[in-house]
Amino acid sequence: MGSKLRELEEKRERVKKQLTGVGDMRQGTVSERYLKCGKAECRCGKEEAYAHGPYFSLTKAVKGKTGTRVIPKPLVELTRVQIAEFREFRRLSQEFLAVNEEICEAKRREPREGSERDQKKTSKRFSKPK
């Protein structure tokens, strides 16, 4: 096994170890909103710069549609941490996939036992599915 392949496999193991350290996670974005209640006697209806809030919500795609859930103020920071964990998980997953593809390519290029004709059969081009 070549040194390049060994380095790639060590990198894959490091990424795997990092993946196991990812904590609770969730997808989405935390939004902070201020709302006007619409009551005639309320300050928000009389002053342009005033509105009630902040109100926090988690917005994410659910089956192709945008879903929103109100987040209580005490849980806003925890929700932001969970979203950051998801982003780290996604980054590590992409890195894991990329290094695995490099390993597969490195193994494919390694000299194999067998005839020279067998080694020439591989191609770097990918076929399109029919």
Secondary structure, DSSP 4 states (H G I P E B T S, - for coil): --HHHHHHHHHHHHHHHHHHT--S---SEEEEEEE----TTSHHHH-TT--EEEEEEEEEEETTEEEEEEE-GGGHHHHHHHHHHHHHHHHHHHHHHHHHHHHHHHHHHS--SS-HHHHHT--SS-PPP-
